[in-house]
Amino acid sequence: MLTCGNMAGSGFRGNRWHPPAPSFPVPKRSDPRTLPALTFLPLPGHGPEHVVVDSEGRLLTGLADGQIVRLDPSGDGVEMLVNTGGRPLGMEIESEDALIVCDAQKGLLRVRLTASAVGVAAAGGPGQSDKAAVEVLCNTVEGRRLVFCSCPAIASDGTVYFSQSSQRYDLDHYVGDLLEHSGTGRVLRWRDGQVDVIADGLDFANGVVLAPDESSLAVAETGGYQITRIALDGERAGRTEPIIAGLPGFPDNLTTSAGGLIWIGMASPRDPLLDFLLPRPPAFRAAVWSLPDRLRPGPKDMAWALAIDQSGTVVHDLRGWKAGYHEVTAVREHDGRLYLASIEEPMLASAILPR
């Protein structure tokens, strides 16, 4: 066991990797739209990377400035709850008055939502009430700072499983990890103040969700174009196998529906330039890494939500070019609707779930 308690890589390693052929076609701009019409829910900030729904049907999300906000899906006002002082990414509801939050800068957090703990966050950073509401569960592993804490899943006994996307690159430099293909992503388990590594060597570990019986969990390997199952029980504990491989795009956060579907926020279709570069010598990719952002491989103007069953069969493939929303990083199903989050948008989006 490792005690929870600083780390950034240097030098471009450039591990070569041959991307698998797509298991179904990469989206083309000529494809018909299958994504239902979207309704937009404006926010007082940028980059709602994930979204959860509380017991009253309200939506909660974290923003680039550290704010965690709550809003009614009808659009009737936004309540600012707390500022983590970092960059909240994935989150899940732990109880009526608490969230478990993966913060890319601060680590694994518990955020209290009680009226006594939460005040309106001061502009430009957390106030005293915010500090009281934010508890750091884990910000170091093996004596090194927990960089790029990404997404949590909470078991019925309170154990928290969470992903670390990269041990070499932080959120602001995530493209470096995709170009390098570092394979330093991992899934960790926090329990009673201790953390251990469940699986490592993952290609940009991202969204995580538990199986209905909690005997395994699924993790999105964004850089590997696949969803991977990690066994948690018995002799196979820690072993991995693909649930669905060769995805034609970049899977991001995962959520589960009441019926057991795994919803995948598909951030973007595959980029032909990236697939061309990955098997090439490191010097080629290092040169691309040095280019301005606008010239590097990047997300496309497309909104995309994918759902698979527990065996990896695609149940919903909802996509639309120029839908007024792009780089979908999370999808949450609730009460016949889908709620979409995006790290690049100033709003959430919602749509009626197709039958």
Protein Blocks (a to p, Z undefined) as FASTA:
>chain_A
ZZdfbdcdehjekpacdddddfbdcddfkbccfbdcddddddfbehiabccddfkopacd
ddfkopacdddfklnapadfbdehiacdbdddfblmbccdddfknopadddfbfklpccd
dehiacfklmmmpccfbfceehiacehifbdcddfkopacdddfbfkbcfklmmmmmmno
nopaccdddeehiacdfbghiahiabddddfklpaccdddfknopacdddfehjlgoiac
dfbghiabdcdbddddfkopacdddfbacdfklmmmmmpcfklmmmmmmpcfklmccddd
ddddddddfkopafbdcddehkhpahifbdcdeehiacdddfkbcbdcdddddZZ
